[in-house]
Amino acid sequence: MADNDWKSRLGMVYSTNPDFEYRTDESEEPETLPAARQQLRVWLDRKQRAGKAVTIVRGFVGRDDDLAELARLLKTRCGVGGAAKEGEILIQGDHRDRVVEILTKAGYGCKKAGS
C-alpha cells in the first residue's frame, strides 16, 4: 500500500521515461552508539519557560526509540515529567546533579554544561 500512496507523490512531475521509478526520500535513523561511547551534556534552562527550570540532556546519537527509553528511565528515577523530542531529553525541574549521577551509573559519558 505504501507504493500506491498518492500523498507521497504530490510534488511529482510527469515523466516520459518508461524506466522511471519514483522514490521518496526516507531518511534512515542513525545507529545507536553504545552507552560508553555517548558524550552527553546536561544543561539547565529557564528561557521561554515562564521562569521554570528544565533540565536538558543533549548529544544523544541514536534512534528515537532509544532516546525515548533513556528519557523514560530518567523521568522515572527523578520522579518528574518530561519529554524526548528533537534529539533532546527535557526533564521538568532542576535535576542536573541527579541526572548526571544516573547517566554515569548507567555507563554514559556525560558532563554538566552551561550555567
C-alpha positions as CSV (number, residue, x, y, z in Angstrom):
1,M,0.0,0.0,0.0
2,A,2.9,2.4,0.6
3,D,3.9,2.1,-3.1
4,N,0.4,3.4,-4.1
5,D,0.1,6.3,-1.7
6,W,-0.6,9.3,-3.8
7,K,0.1,11.8,-1.0
8,S,3.8,10.9,-1.0
9,R,3.9,11.9,-4.7
10,L,2.1,15.3,-4.6
11,G,5.1,17.2,-6.0
12,M,5.8,14.7,-8.8
13,V,6.0,16.0,-12.3
14,Y,5.1,13.7,-15.3
15,S,8.0,11.8,-16.8
16,T,8.1,10.3,-20.3
17,N,10.9,7.9,-19.3
18,P,9.4,4.3,-19.3
19,D,12.1,3.1,-16.8
20,F,11.5,6.0,-14.3
21,E,10.7,4.9,-10.8
22,Y,9.6,7.4,-8.2
23,R,11.4,7.2,-4.9
24,T,10.5,9.0,-1.7
25,D,13.4,10.3,0.4
26,E,13.2,8.3,3.6
27,S,15.9,9.2,6.0
28,E,17.5,6.4,8.0
29,E,17.9,6.8,11.7
30,P,21.5,6.7,12.9
31,E,22.8,3.6,14.6
32,T,22.6,3.9,18.4
33,L,26.1,4.2,19.9
34,P,26.9,2.1,23.0
35,A,26.5,3.9,26.3
36,A,30.3,4.2,26.9
37,R,30.7,6.0,23.5
38,Q,28.0,8.5,24.1
39,Q,29.0,12.1,25.1
40,L,26.0,13.7,26.7
41,R,25.8,17.2,28.0
42,V,23.3,18.1,30.8
43,W,22.0,21.7,30.7
44,L,19.7,23.8,32.9
45,D,17.4,26.1,31.0
46,R,14.9,28.7,32.1
47,K,14.5,30.7,28.8
48,Q,10.9,31.0,27.4
49,R,9.5,28.8,30.1
50,A,7.9,31.4,32.4
51,G,10.9,31.2,34.8
52,K,10.5,27.4,35.4
53,A,13.7,25.4,35.3
54,V,14.1,22.5,32.9
55,T,17.0,20.0,32.7
56,I,18.0,19.3,29.2
57,V,20.1,16.3,28.0
58,R,21.8,16.9,24.6
59,G,24.2,15.0,22.4
60,F,22.5,11.6,22.2
61,V,23.4,9.7,19.0
62,G,20.9,7.0,18.0
63,R,17.4,6.0,17.2
64,D,14.4,7.9,18.5
65,D,13.1,4.8,20.3
66,D,16.3,4.5,22.3
67,L,16.2,8.2,23.1
68,A,12.6,7.8,24.4
69,E,13.7,4.8,26.5
70,L,16.5,6.8,28.1
71,A,14.1,9.7,28.8
72,R,11.7,7.3,30.4
73,L,14.5,6.0,32.7
74,L,15.5,9.5,33.7
75,K,11.9,10.6,34.3
76,T,11.2,7.6,36.4
77,R,14.3,7.9,38.5
78,C,13.8,11.6,39.1
79,G,10.1,11.2,39.7
80,V,9.1,14.0,37.4
81,G,7.6,14.6,34.0
82,G,9.4,15.5,30.8
83,A,9.7,14.7,27.1
84,A,12.0,13.4,24.4
85,K,11.9,15.4,21.2
86,E,14.2,16.7,18.5
87,G,17.2,14.7,19.8
88,E,16.9,16.2,23.3
89,I,15.5,15.0,26.6
90,L,13.6,17.5,28.7
91,I,13.2,16.8,32.4
92,Q,11.0,19.2,34.4
93,G,12.8,20.9,37.3
94,D,16.4,21.4,38.3
95,H,17.7,17.8,38.4
96,R,21.1,18.3,36.8
97,D,23.1,16.7,39.6
98,R,20.7,13.7,39.8
99,V,20.6,13.2,36.0
100,V,24.4,13.3,35.8
101,E,24.6,10.7,38.6
102,I,22.0,8.4,36.9
103,L,23.7,8.6,33.5
104,T,27.2,7.9,34.9
105,K,25.9,4.8,36.8
106,A,24.3,3.7,33.5
107,G,27.6,3.9,31.8
108,Y,27.1,7.0,29.7
109,G,29.8,9.6,29.3
110,C,28.2,12.9,30.5
111,K,29.1,16.3,31.8
112,K,27.4,19.3,33.2
113,A,27.3,22.2,30.7
114,G,26.1,25.8,30.7
115,S,25.3,27.7,33.8
